[in-house]
Amino acid sequence: MTVIDYHKAIREAEKTLLEREREQSKAFLRDRIRFLRLLKSGQCPALKQAGQLISLSLRSSQRLWKLYQQGGLAALLSYPYHGKPCRLSKEQTAQLKDYLSQDGVQFLHEAKAYIEQRFGLRYSRSGLHRLFKRMKVKKKTGRPSNYRKDEKGAKAFKKSLERW
């Protein structure tokens, strides 16, 4: 069995690895860098011990080492999880924002109907809620309105005020 000198095999300096480890916000990427740092510093003489310290099996440790050998630190730091892309294009999203900025939309089902009619896409209520959250669209709360209110009379009243 071949003994690998990890101190020489790992190209990055230990100090650099420590800095990169502290910069990481994602825990599993931080663990990958810690794995390399433990091997580089000599705290762990083998893959198995370094893997156990960050709760990895021997096979997972071997996979990480192989990934590092093939692509270096950049390969270890690649984030493999990409969410599903938005079904609306950027132009459609801009059109939807313009439509929502008008006062005609008060309820989710109105926006849902607009999207179905205009873009031919069907969203569930929860999907539409998540879409609006991603778009940072705030919930509109209108002023209370009496159900007996005369809409035509209100518009005529507003028009008569504009002349003054």
Number of C-alpha atoms within 10 A of each C-alpha: 3 4 7 11 13 19 18 10 11 18 11 15 13 17 11 11 20 16 11 15 21 12 10 14 9 11 9 13 17 20 18 20 20 21 25 27 25 24 22 22 14 13 11 19 17 17 23 16 19 23 25 14 14 16 12 18 16 16 12 14 22 15 12 20 18 13 15 18 14 11 11 15 18 10 13 21 18 9 11 7 6 6 6 6 7 10 12 14 11 10 9 14 16 13 14 18 15 10 14 17 11 9 9 10 14 14 11 15 14 13 18 18 15 17 20 13 11 12 13 10 13 14 17 10 12 10 12 17 15 12 17 15 12 10 13 10 13 8 12 11 8 8 6 6 7 7 6 6 9 9 9 9 10 11 11 10 11 11 11 10 9 7 6 5
